[in-house]
Each structure stands twice: as structure tokens, then as C-alpha cells.
Amino acid sequence: MILHLALASDWAHAQASGHYRVSTLGRTLEQEGFIHASADLAQARGVAARYYTTVTEPLLLLHIQEDLLGCPVKHETPTGSDETFPHIYGPIPVTAVTAVTPFQP
């Protein structure tokens, strides 16, 4: 299971279009080259604490089934980090999202 923090409005747009294409806060898949994700809840909480503290819109946690994605997932360590994160190299079909829960920091 892969996790991704999503704004409620971005998830609503994905449900209408059939695919989720937001990489991270304010950046699209096309701009970033992949979609940032987390390997577990602790990692997602760390990402939220670093990048989402000023967000006032409801945050959701997308639970993504990797084998339903239909695109590569690479587990990579960003420069300056000691953590490995899953990076999704393509849009996320809404059918690959098996659960959506409100994010609780």
C-alpha cells in the first residue's frame, strides 16, 4: 500500500476525470515528473509537518494499491534525505485508490 496526501478539491477533480495528477502541494505530475507518495503513515505525517502546515483546505489520505496503478513506482531517496519514498511515474487511476480517509496529523 502506498499513501498520498491530497487536497479534497484535487481528489474531487480526480474523481470527475478518472485520474489523479497532482504530484505534491501546488505541483502537477507534468511539472514534477512523478507523484510524491509515502510508504507509511509516519512518513506521511512527516511530509505533512514539513510541507502542509499552512494548508487550510481539508487534507485526505489516499490509500493506493500499487499493482493497480499501471505505471512504474520507484522507491527513491531524495537529495538531502535519509528516507526512501515511493515515487509514482504516471497518473493514478481512481480505481487504484482503495480507500480515502481524512488526514489526521
Secondary structure in CASP SS format (residue, H / E / C, confidence):
PFRMAT SS
TARGET T0000
AUTHOR 0000-0000-0000
METHOD secondary structure of the structure
MODEL  1
M C 1.00
I E 1.00
L E 1.00
H E 1.00
L E 1.00
A E 1.00
L E 1.00
A H 1.00
S H 1.00
D H 1.00
W H 1.00
A H 1.00
H H 1.00
A H 1.00
Q H 1.00
A H 1.00
S H 1.00
G C 1.00
H E 1.00
Y E 1.00
R C 1.00
V E 1.00
S E 1.00
T E 1.00
L C 1.00
G C 1.00
R E 1.00
T E 1.00
L H 1.00
E H 1.00
Q H 1.00
E H 1.00
G C 1.00
F C 1.00
I E 1.00
H E 1.00
A C 1.00
S E 1.00
A C 1.00
D C 1.00
L H 1.00
A H 1.00
Q H 1.00
A H 1.00
R H 1.00
G H 1.00
V H 1.00
A H 1.00
A H 1.00
R H 1.00
Y H 1.00
Y C 1.00
T C 1.00
T C 1.00
V C 1.00
T C 1.00
E C 1.00
P C 1.00
L E 1.00
L E 1.00
L E 1.00
L E 1.00
H E 1.00
I E 1.00
Q C 1.00
E H 1.00
D H 1.00
L H 1.00
L C 1.00
G C 1.00
C C 1.00
P C 1.00
V E 1.00
K E 1.00
H E 1.00
E E 1.00
T C 1.00
P C 1.00
T C 1.00
G C 1.00
S C 1.00
D C 1.00
E C 1.00
T C 1.00
F E 1.00
P E 1.00
H E 1.00
I E 1.00
Y C 1.00
G C 1.00
P C 1.00
I E 1.00
P E 1.00
V H 1.00
T H 1.00
A H 1.00
V E 1.00
T E 1.00
A E 1.00
V E 1.00
T E 1.00
P E 1.00
F C 1.00
Q C 1.00
P C 1.00
END
